Amino acid sequence: MIWIELSTRAEAEAVESVAELFSGLGHGGGVAIEEPLLPGDETGRVEYDPNGMVTVKTYLPEGEGSEESIRRAEEGLWHLSQIRRVEGLSVNRIAEEDWAEAWKKFFHVQRIGERTVIKPSWREYEAREGEVVLELDPGMAFGTGLHPTTQMCLQGCERFVSAGMRVLDVGTGSGILSIAAAKLGAASVLGLETDPVAMDVALKNVAMNGLDGRIRVLHGSMERLRDESQAEAAGFDLVLANIIASVIIAIALPLKEALVPGGRLITSGIIAEKEGSVLEALRGAGLEIAEVMAEGDWRTVVCTLGQP
């Protein structure tokens, strides 16, 4: 299968707008955001360049409608470039097997937080005592653990997941947060994903980690919960939503309604300039802001739902 990679580089303040543009073009709305990196030092530590341009990518299958999607992307980026620093569209056609192999050399074992380790399925790693190892193959989905928003969500999982919890993961992508929650002790996890390609990847990763019995992945977003039984639609102790600011704002009330009293929401994918709008929407939905985590231009918000 041939995939078309659409990419551009944009200043941090324009990333949200580019992501929204691309989300309507890809095979199911998946968007990859790559932060600019500073050269690593002798310890191998990686730092982000706060002044660099951010790369935004999406993928769509070549075929009917793909040329129209390219035209819409070019037109949309041109309009954005009139008000923000956004580069033109780059288009590459890639065979799926070539793409899958090409990026693997850049994806290494990485430790996040106090004890979470992301292990690519094709690399060797001997776990140390107390570590939680997530076996992962992102495939054509997004969610490798490299992005600051994913890392902050994983840190939140380490802090807030406890044994026996019911967890909801909205926009599960590769399944990385669902798998982390289950391995950190959650009794059950429900993942929601609008992209059918990402959903397939998530299911494979869940199986690879031996978690089929504790993680379900459904196709859809928050409205999908209305199709489930009442027991499935609410009563989550923890909700994870690593998406984008505009979507968080739009579904703030359903996110709140999915929580049990005393439950917690960890939501990310929020560019700094949208922080105020997101906080306003979450408060308006009846959630209490407990903490705002920051990494460069990105924000992760931790909310709680008070007791009735």
C-alpha positions as CSV (number, residue, x, y, z in Angstrom):
1,M,0.0,0.0,0.0
2,I,1.2,3.5,-0.8
3,W,0.8,6.2,1.8
4,I,1.0,10.0,1.2
5,E,2.9,11.8,3.9
6,L,1.8,15.5,4.2
7,S,4.1,17.6,6.4
8,T,5.0,21.2,7.2
9,R,6.9,23.1,9.8
10,A,5.3,25.8,11.8
11,E,6.0,28.1,14.8
12,A,4.6,26.8,18.1
13,E,1.6,29.2,18.1
14,A,0.4,27.8,14.7
15,V,0.7,24.1,15.6
16,E,-2.9,23.8,16.8
17,S,-4.3,25.3,13.7
18,V,-2.2,23.1,11.4
19,A,-3.1,20.0,13.4
20,E,-6.8,20.8,13.0
21,L,-6.3,21.3,9.2
22,F,-4.5,18.0,8.9
23,S,-6.9,16.1,11.1
24,G,-9.6,16.5,8.5
25,L,-7.4,15.1,5.7
26,G,-5.7,11.9,7.0
27,H,-7.1,8.4,7.0
28,G,-8.9,9.0,10.3
29,G,-7.7,12.2,11.7
30,G,-4.3,11.1,13.1
31,V,-1.6,13.9,13.3
32,A,2.0,13.5,14.4
33,I,3.7,16.5,16.0
34,E,7.5,16.5,16.3
35,E,9.2,19.0,18.5
36,P,12.6,20.5,17.4
37,L,15.5,19.0,19.3
38,L,18.8,20.5,20.4
39,P,21.9,18.4,19.8
40,G,22.3,15.8,22.5
41,D,25.1,16.0,25.0
42,E,27.6,13.3,25.9
43,T,25.1,11.7,28.3
44,G,22.6,11.2,25.6
45,R,20.1,13.5,27.2
46,V,17.7,15.1,24.7
47,E,16.3,18.7,25.1
48,Y,13.8,20.5,23.0
49,D,14.6,23.8,21.2
50,P,12.0,26.4,22.4
51,N,12.8,28.6,19.4
52,G,12.7,25.9,16.7
53,M,10.0,25.1,14.1
54,V,7.6,22.3,14.9
55,T,7.0,19.6,12.3
56,V,3.4,18.5,11.8
57,K,2.5,15.4,9.7
58,T,-0.4,13.3,8.7
59,Y,-0.8,10.3,6.4
60,L,-3.5,9.3,3.9
61,P,-3.8,6.3,1.6
62,E,-3.1,7.1,-2.1
63,G,-6.2,6.8,-4.2
64,E,-9.5,8.4,-4.7
65,G,-9.7,11.8,-3.1
66,S,-6.0,12.0,-2.2
67,E,-5.2,14.7,-4.7
68,E,-8.1,16.8,-3.4
69,S,-6.8,16.4,0.1
70,I,-3.4,17.6,-1.0
71,R,-5.0,20.7,-2.6
72,R,-7.0,21.5,0.5
73,A,-3.9,21.1,2.6
74,E,-1.9,23.5,0.4
75,E,-4.7,26.1,0.4
76,G,-5.2,25.9,4.1
77,L,-1.5,26.3,4.9
78,W,-1.2,29.3,2.6
79,H,-4.0,31.0,4.5
80,L,-2.4,30.2,7.8
81,S,1.0,31.5,6.6
82,Q,-0.6,34.9,6.1
83,I,-0.9,35.3,9.9
84,R,1.6,32.9,11.3
85,R,5.0,31.5,10.5
86,V,4.0,28.3,8.6
87,E,6.0,26.7,5.8
88,G,4.6,25.2,2.6
89,L,3.3,21.7,2.2
90,S,5.8,18.8,1.7
91,V,4.3,15.7,0.0
92,N,6.0,12.3,0.0
93,R,4.7,9.0,-1.3
94,I,5.9,6.1,0.8
95,A,5.4,2.3,0.5
96,E,4.0,1.1,3.9
97,E,6.8,-1.4,4.4
98,D,9.5,1.1,3.6
99,W,8.0,3.7,6.0
100,A,7.6,1.1,8.7
101,E,11.3,0.1,8.5
102,A,12.8,3.6,8.0
103,W,11.7,5.2,11.2
104,K,12.5,2.2,13.5
105,K,16.2,3.2,13.7
106,F,15.2,6.4,15.5
107,F,12.9,4.7,18.1
108,H,14.9,3.5,21.1
109,V,14.1,2.2,24.6
110,Q,13.2,5.2,26.7
111,R,12.5,5.7,30.4
112,I,9.8,8.2,31.3
113,G,8.9,9.3,34.8
114,E,10.1,7.3,37.8
115,R,9.6,3.7,36.5
116,T,7.9,3.6,33.1
117,V,10.0,2.2,30.2
118,I,8.8,2.2,26.6
119,K,10.4,-0.7,24.7
120,P,10.0,-0.9,21.0
121,S,9.0,-4.5,20.1
122,W,12.1,-5.0,17.9
123,R,14.7,-4.0,20.6
124,E,16.1,-6.0,23.5
125,Y,15.7,-4.7,27.1
126,E,16.1,-6.4,30.5
127,A,13.7,-4.8,33.0
128,R,15.0,-3.7,36.3
129,E,13.1,-4.3,39.6
130,G,10.1,-2.1,39.9
131,E,10.0,-0.9,36.3
132,V,6.8,-1.0,34.2
133,V,7.7,-2.0,30.7
134,L,5.4,-1.1,27.8
135,E,6.0,-3.2,24.7
136,L,5.2,-0.9,21.7
137,D,5.0,-0.9,17.9
138,P,3.3,2.3,16.8
139,G,3.0,1.2,13.2
140,M,1.0,3.8,11.2
141,A,-0.5,5.2,14.4
142,F,0.8,8.0,16.5
143,G,2.0,7.6,20.1
144,T,5.6,6.6,20.6
145,G,6.1,8.4,23.9
146,L,8.5,10.9,22.3
147,H,6.2,13.9,22.4
148,P,6.1,16.0,25.6
149,T,2.3,15.7,25.9
150,T,2.5,11.9,25.9
151,Q,5.4,12.0,28.4
152,M,3.4,14.2,30.8
153,C,0.4,11.9,30.6
154,L,2.6,8.9,31.4
155,Q,4.0,10.8,34.4
156,G,0.4,11.5,35.4
157,C,-0.5,7.8,35.1
158,E,2.4,6.9,37.4
159,R,1.1,9.3,40.0
160,F,-2.6,8.7,39.8
161,V,-3.3,5.2,38.6
162,S,-4.1,2.8,41.5
163,A,-5.1,-0.8,41.8
164,G,-8.7,-1.6,40.8
165,M,-9.4,1.6,38.8
166,R,-11.6,1.9,35.8
167,V,-9.9,4.1,33.2
168,L,-11.1,5.7,30.0
169,D,-8.5,6.7,27.3
170,V,-10.0,9.1,24.7
171,G,-8.0,9.1,21.4
172,T,-5.9,6.1,22.3
173,G,-3.7,6.1,19.2
174,S,-1.1,3.4,19.6
175,G,-2.6,2.4,22.9
176,I,0.4,3.6,24.9
177,L,-1.6,5.3,27.7
178,S,-4.1,2.5,28.0
179,I,-1.3,-0.1,28.3
180,A,0.5,2.1,30.9
181,A,-2.7,2.4,33.0
182,A,-3.3,-1.3,32.9
183,K,0.3,-2.2,33.8
184,L,0.2,0.4,36.6
185,G,-2.7,-1.5,38.2
186,A,-6.0,-0.4,36.6
187,A,-8.6,-3.2,36.6
188,S,-10.1,-2.2,33.3
189,V,-9.4,0.3,30.5
190,L,-11.6,1.4,27.7
191,G,-9.9,3.1,24.8
192,L,-11.7,5.2,22.2
193,E,-10.1,5.9,18.8
194,T,-11.6,7.5,15.7
195,D,-8.9,6.3,13.3
196,P,-9.5,2.7,12.2
197,V,-5.8,2.3,11.3
198,A,-4.7,3.4,14.8
199,M,-7.4,1.3,16.4
200,D,-5.9,-1.8,14.7
201,V,-2.4,-0.9,15.9
202,A,-3.7,-0.3,19.5
203,L,-5.4,-3.8,19.5
204,K,-2.1,-5.4,18.4
205,N,-0.1,-3.6,21.1
206,V,-2.7,-4.6,23.7
207,A,-2.3,-8.2,22.7
208,M,1.5,-8.0,22.5
209,N,1.4,-6.8,26.2
210,G,-0.9,-9.6,27.2
211,L,-3.7,-7.2,28.2
212,D,-6.6,-8.4,26.0
213,G,-8.7,-9.2,29.1
214,R,-8.3,-5.8,30.7
215,I,-8.3,-3.3,27.8
216,R,-11.1,-2.8,25.3
217,V,-10.6,-0.5,22.3
218,L,-13.7,0.8,20.5
219,H,-14.0,2.8,17.3
220,G,-15.4,6.3,18.0
221,S,-15.1,9.2,20.4
222,M,-17.1,10.2,23.4
223,E,-20.4,9.8,21.6
224,R,-19.6,6.1,21.3
225,L,-20.2,5.8,25.0
226,R,-23.9,6.5,24.4
227,D,-24.1,3.3,22.5
228,E,-22.7,1.3,25.4
229,S,-24.5,0.1,28.5
230,Q,-25.0,2.6,31.3
231,A,-22.3,0.8,33.2
232,E,-19.8,1.4,30.4
233,A,-20.9,5.1,29.7
234,A,-19.9,6.5,33.1
235,G,-18.2,5.6,36.4
236,F,-14.6,6.0,35.4
237,D,-12.1,6.7,38.1
238,L,-9.6,8.3,35.7
239,V,-10.1,9.7,32.2
240,L,-7.1,10.3,29.9
241,A,-7.5,12.6,26.8
242,N,-4.3,13.4,25.0
243,I,-5.8,15.1,22.0
244,I,-5.9,18.8,20.9
245,A,-7.3,21.9,22.6
246,S,-10.3,22.5,20.4
247,V,-11.5,18.9,20.9
248,I,-11.0,19.1,24.6
249,I,-13.1,22.3,24.7
250,A,-15.8,20.7,22.6
251,I,-16.1,17.5,24.8
252,A,-15.4,19.0,28.2
253,L,-18.8,18.2,29.6
254,P,-18.9,14.6,28.3
255,L,-15.4,14.1,29.8
256,K,-16.7,15.3,33.1
257,E,-19.8,13.2,32.9
258,A,-17.7,10.1,32.4
259,L,-16.1,10.5,35.8
260,V,-17.2,9.2,39.2
261,P,-17.3,11.8,42.0
262,G,-13.8,12.2,43.2
263,G,-12.5,11.0,39.8
264,R,-9.7,12.6,37.9
265,L,-9.1,13.8,34.3
266,I,-5.7,14.1,32.8
267,T,-5.9,16.0,29.5
268,S,-3.1,17.1,27.1
269,G,-2.2,18.1,23.6
270,I,-2.7,21.7,24.7
271,I,-0.5,24.4,23.1
272,A,0.4,27.2,25.6
273,E,-1.7,29.9,24.0
274,K,-4.9,27.8,24.3
275,E,-4.4,27.0,28.0
276,G,-6.8,29.7,29.2
277,S,-9.6,28.6,26.8
278,V,-9.2,25.0,27.9
279,L,-9.2,25.8,31.6
280,E,-12.3,28.0,31.1
281,A,-14.1,25.1,29.3
282,L,-13.1,22.5,32.0
283,R,-14.2,24.8,34.8
284,G,-17.5,25.5,33.0
285,A,-18.1,21.8,32.7
286,G,-17.9,21.6,36.5
287,L,-14.4,20.3,36.9
288,E,-11.8,21.6,39.5
289,I,-8.3,22.4,38.1
290,A,-5.8,20.6,40.4
291,E,-2.6,21.2,38.4
292,V,-1.2,22.4,35.1
293,M,2.0,20.6,34.0
294,A,4.2,22.3,31.4
295,E,6.9,21.1,29.0
296,G,8.1,23.8,26.6
297,D,5.0,25.1,24.7
298,W,2.8,22.2,25.8
299,R,0.4,21.9,28.7
300,T,-1.2,19.0,30.5
301,V,-4.1,19.7,32.8
302,V,-5.1,17.6,35.8
303,C,-8.7,18.0,36.9
304,T,-10.9,16.5,39.7
305,L,-14.6,16.1,40.0
306,G,-15.8,17.0,43.5
307,Q,-18.0,14.9,45.6
308,P,-21.7,15.6,45.3
